[in-house]
């Protein structure tokens, strides 16, 4: 299993920026895809951004141009740079990692965008 630990969440004002980090402790198979999901109160969990081991990315339409996902394979860490934050971005953000045999989740980190 892959153990994932998120950090970087917190309270930020609208139009502000925040950077999330997720460190993976891997045992066994190599990590292929990594990503960030979020879940707001009363809504389903949704994909925010994903990145393959070689750097191919995809984003939710609502965050394109504002968020950037990146990873450091040597450190087994994935990042999410969030700019121009909106109140609608408020949610618990979850890190995800996939290997050839399993799909792991972090415990989540709260992001609140509010004045």
N, C-alpha and C positions, 0 to 999 in steps of 0.2 A: 504494500500500500504506500501511497505518496502522502506524506503529511505536509499540509499547507498552512502557512501562518501569514495573515494579512496585517498590514500596518499602514498608517498614514491618513486614516479617516479623521473626521472632526467637523467642526462648525466653521463655515466660510460664508462671506457675504456674497450676494448676487454679483456676477461679473468677476468674481475672484477665481483663484486657481488652487488646485490641490493635486498632490501626487500620491498614488497608492502603490504599495509594494507587496509582493507575495513571494515568499521564500519557500522553496520545495525541498523537503528532505526525502530523497529517493532511495528506495531499496528494491533491487531487482531490475525491472525493465526500464529502458530509457523513456523520458517524457517526450511525447510528440507535440500535440497541440496544447496550448494554454490559453486561458481567456478570463474575462471578467463578465460577470452577470450581476444584475441588481434586482431588488424586489422592494417596491414601495408599498405602503399600507393599502390594503384592498386591491392590489394588483398581482398578477402572476409574475414569476421570475422571468426576466428577459435577458437575452444576450446583449451585452454592450459592445464588446470587442473581443476578437480572437486573433491568435497568431500561431503560425506553424513553427516548427523547429528551424526552418530555413528563412523565416521572416515574412512569409505571406500573411497579410492581414485582411480582416473584414470588420466592418463597423455597423452598428445599428444606424439607420438613417437619421435618427434624432440627435446623434452625437457627432456625425461626420463634420469635419472641419474644426471641431472643438476639442475632441479627445484624441490622444495618441497612445497606442499600445506598443510596448517594446519588451525585449527580453534579453537576458544575459545567460547564455547556455552554460558557461563555465561556472556561474554562481547559482544556476537553477532558479533564477528569479525573473519574475515578470512584473512590469510596471504599467501603470495607467496614469498618464498626465492629463489632467482635466482642466481646461481653460474655459473662460466665459461661462462660468457655471450659472445655472438657473435654478429657481426653487423647484422646478419639476424634476431636477436631477436628484433630489433628496430621496435616499433609499439606503438599504443595506447592500453593500457591494460584496460579492463573493468571488473568490478566486477558484478557478477550475483547471485541472490538469489531466490529460489523457495519456495513457500508455497503450501498448498493443493489447493489454489484457484488462485494464480497469479505468475507472473514471472517478477522480477524487475531487473533493470540495473542501474549501476552507470554512471557518466558522463565521466569517463575515465581518465587515467593518462598517460602522455607521458614517454616512456622509449627509450632513444637513446644510442646506443652502438657505440662509435666512438672514434678514437684517435684525 
